[in-house]
Amino acid sequence: MDIKNTKEYKKCVFLASKRAMLENELLLREFVKDFVPLHYDLETINEFNIFLEKIFDNDLFDIIFGIKPYSFYSDKYPERFLKDIQEFAFEKNRISEIRNKGKNQ
């Protein structure tokens, strides 16, 4: 099954893109395109969609830029998603790349 052709994945891309309108959240779009299809099944994508609808922009900013460790918000949001996003952000120095993209747009 090609997960990228499911309605759940398409909703995930839409929600991430909607949130990625803010410069600091461009990483989220890359996370959904590069990480989600390889690591999440449909049930997890549905849970991630709920997470995307509920997380506050400031909380997501803290996670993406490492201002607070993902565990700081684990009582508020599913820790798995927080951890995955934060690790993805710092893997291969993606944060610097995202900051540069935001400045050039």
Summary of the structure (lengths in Angstrom):
residues: 105
radius of gyration: 13.0
end to end distance: 35.4
largest distance: 37.8
contacts: 297
relative contact order: 0.15
helix: 80%
strand: 0%
